[in-house]
């Protein structure tokens, strides 16, 4: 990871952001001391719809023994109330 000073960040921000978009990371220093990092954000979406989320889970098997474990651990469940 390359180091850049806060002054370089201020003066060359557009150029540095382009380099970050190309995959570089930077440590920002103030008076020679590391203070922050500059790196690209994850490309994952921050929000997905319920249908998309269900689609992401499709194909994953839940723990087959979970229902029995819960019955043993919490026998006073209300699941049997009509």
N, C-alpha and C positions, 0 to 999 in steps of 0.2 A: 504494500500500500504506500503510495507516494505521500509525502508531507507537503502541505501548502500553508502559507501564512494567511492570517485573516486579511491582510492587505491584498494578497494575490486573489483571494476569494472575492473581495469587493471590486477589484479592478478588472478581473477576467472572468466574471461569473458566466456569461454566455458560452465562452469557450470551454470552461470547466464542466458546465452542465452537458455540453455535447459529448465530452469525453466520458462523463458518467453514463450517459445513455448508451455509449459504446461498450460499457462494462468495467470501466476503471473505478477504483475507490480511492478516496483521499482522507488523510488525517489532517484536520485543521489545527494549526498551532497559534498560540498567542504567547509572545515573549519566549519562544522555543519550547513551550509546554503543550502537549497534546490536549485539546479541549473538546473536539467533536469529530465525527466522521461525516463524509459526504458520499453517499452511495445511492444507487437507484432503488426505488421501491419495488416490492414484489409485483409481479405481473398478474397475480391471482386477483379475481374480482373480490371486492370487499363485501358484496351482498349478492346473494342468489335467491331466486324465487323458491317457494316451497316445492314446486314441481321439479325444478332443477336439482334441488337438494335431494329429493327422493330418488331422482335418476342417478345421482352420484353414489347413493347407498345401494342401489340395485345390484344384486349379485353378491353382496356380503352376507354371510351367515351369522346370525346372532348366536350367543352362547346357548347351546341346547340345554345346559343344566341350570341356567339362571332361574327359571320359574320354580324349580324344586328347591334351590338354595333360598330363594325369597320366602317360599312357603315355610321352610324350617326356621328361618331367622325372624320372620314377622308373621306368625300364625294368626294374628288378630286382624287380618285384612278384611276389607269390606267388599272384596270382589264377588262374594257369593250372595250378596244382598240383591234381591230382584229389582 
